[in-house]
């Protein structure tokens, strides 16, 4: 394993992240504050509790997941797409570095960025509502698994995208609606039976449910099912990335 090459890619990606410090840090704090004002204050005044948890606290895991998932995808997809767009990625492919090292460098940087933003949102939440985390180790584990899995997905998206429009279409039209409909701001148990069944086909439900369990000990689906869903999604992304580098799909000209 060429760790020097991995570290070089990682450092370059992290340097780009810190160059846009205002966009990287202030934007999540402002958007989270607005969500608390709109959902926590307006809707929270009508819905006092959900499954024994105050509504303002109940939406904290969903807010973190919403931002972490979108950030992991966008950072990984742009990180790999831009070098491909300007042609430097093909120089990387010709260098004495394996695809595993390339993936670790880009995906690792994207996951770390998402984790940092997730930590910022968690700290911001404490200014708006009081809550305790019942299973802190499980919370960190879920957060790490989620950032890695969706950074892998973002890496695939960046390889697939042929232009900047395609780079944005999947997060905007598919991922974000799935997160909003995955129980970010409500419990699946609050829905009519038919919609509860339909929601079970949304993979994000299992991620948010497991993450919320780590906070409050309540979940819409069993915790083991959530872990299995994350594991299968991660394995599928790894399989697709292996196939991409095995066949050269979209990366060789």
N, C-alpha and C positions, 0 to 999 in steps of 0.2 A: 504494500500500500504506500503510494507516494503522498505522504501527509503534507509535504511542502507545497505540492500542487493544490491539494485540498484547502490548505490554509490561505494560499494566495487568492483563490477564487472567493473564499469566505471573507477575507479582509476587503477585497474589492467591493463586494456586494454590501457589506456593512458600512463601508465608507460612503457609498452612494446613499444609503439610508440616513446617515447622520448629516449629509450635506443638505438634505431637505428637512431639517429639524422641526421647523414650524409646521409643515404639512404632516410630518410623521407623528408628532406628539400633540400639538394643539388641536388638530382636527378631531381625533377620537375623543378628547376631553370635552370639546364643545358639543359634539353630536350626542355623547352620552348624557351630558347635562340637559340637553333639549329633550331627550327621551324621558328622562326622569320628570321634567316639568310637565310634558304632555301626558305620558302614561301614568307616572307615579302620582301626580297631583290631580289631574283631571279625571282619569278613569279610577284611580285609587280612592277618590272620594266616594265613588259609587260601589266599588268592590273592595270591601274592607280586608277580607282574607281569602286565600286560596289554599285549601288543604292545610289549614292551621297556620299559614304563614302570611304575614302582611303583604298586600299586593306589591307595594313598593320594593320590598325585599325579594319577593317571588320573581320579579322580572330581571334581577341582577344577573343570574346565570345566563338567561337568554340574551341579554345585552352583550355580555362578554363573548358568548358564542357567535353572535351575529357579526361582531367586529373582527374577531379572531379568524373566523372562517374566510371572510372576504379579504382580509389583509394577507393571510397566508396564500390564497390563490393569486391575488394581484401581484404580490411581491415576487413569487416564484415564476409566474407567467411572464411578467415584464422582464425579470432578470435574465431569463433564457431567450426571450423573443428579441430583445434589443440587440444583443451580440449577433444573433442570426440575421437580423435586419441589416446591420452595417457590415456584416461579413467576417467579423472577428471570431465568431463561433467556429467557423470552418478551419481557422488556424488552430483553434484549441483541439479540434478533432484530429488534426495531423500531428499534434504534439505527443510525446511519449507519456500519455496519461490515459487511464482506462475510463470507461463510461461510468463505472462505480464511483470513481473519484470525482468526476464531473457532477454527478447527481448529488453526492454527499456535500460538495461545496455549495452548490446553488440551493438545494433543498434545505440544508442546514442553516444557511443564512436567512432564508425566507421564514423558516420555523422560528428562529431566534427573534426576528423582527416582530412576528405575530405574538410571541410570548411576551415581549417587552410591552407591546401595546395592550395586551390583555392584562398585564400587571398594572399598567397605568389606569385602565378602566376600573379595575377592582379597587384601587386606592381612591379613585374619584367617587365610586359608589358609597364609600364610607362617609363622605361629606353630606350625603343626601338621606341615608337610611341606616339604622342600626341593625346589624345581623351578625350571626356567628357561623363559622364553617365547621360543620360536624366532623367531616372527614377530610382534613387538609391534604393528607398524602394522596388520597384518591382524587381530590380536586386537581392537584398538580399533575398527576398521572393522566387524567382525562384531557387536561389542557395540552400536555405534551403530545399525546397520541393524536389529538385532533389537529394540531398545527402541523405535525409531520405528514399526516395522511392528506390533508388538503394542500400542503405545499407540494407534495408529489402530484396531486391532481393538477395544480397550477402549472407545474413543470410540463406535464403532458399538454395542457392547453397552450402553453407558449410554443411548444414544438409544432402543434397542429395549426395555429393561427397563421394566416397568410398576410394579414394586415392588422392595423390597430383596431379596426371595427370588429373583426372576429375575436380579437383579444378581449373585448368588453362584452360581447353579446352573451356568452355563457354565464358569467357572473351576474349580469343585470337581469337577464330574462329567465334564467333557470335557478341558479344557486340562491340568490337573494329571496325570490318568492318561496322557495322550499324552506329557507330558514324562518321566514315570517310565518309560514303555515306549519312549522314544525313544533309549535308550542313555546315559542320564545316569550310570548306575552300572555299566555293562557295555558291552562292544563287541558290535555286532550280529553280528560274525563268530564270536562264541562260541555263537550260537544254532544249532539244527538248520536245515538248508536251507529247510524249509517256513516256519519262523518268520522266517527272514531275508527271504524273499520277502514275507511279510505285513508285516513291519516297514517295508519300502520304501514302503508306502502311508501311513505316518505322517509327516506333513510336518515334525514336530519333529526327526526323525532327521537331516535335512539341515542343520538349524541347529546342532545339537549336534556333528555330525561336522565341519562347517566350523570351528566354534569350537575344537574339540579339535585340529584340524590346526594352527591358529595357535599353540597351546601346544607341541605335541610333534612336529609334522610327520607325524602318522599320522591317517588318516581312514577311515571306513566307506564313504563315497561320494566320488567325485571333487570337488575343491574348486570347480570351475566349476559343477557340478550344484548344490552348496549355494548358491552365489551366485545362480544362476538361480531356485532355489526361493524365496529371500528376496525377490528382485525381483518375481516373480510374485505372491507373497502381498501385498507392499506395494502393487503396482498394483491388485490386486483390492480391497483395503481402500479405496484412494483412489477407485476407481470406485463403490463402494457409498456412500461418504460424499457424493460428487458427486450421486448419484441421490437420496439422502435429502434434501439441501437443494434439489434441483431439483423434487422432488415434494411436499416438506413432510411426508413420512411420519413420524409420531410426534412431530413438533415443532410442528405447528400445531393449534390448537383452534378 
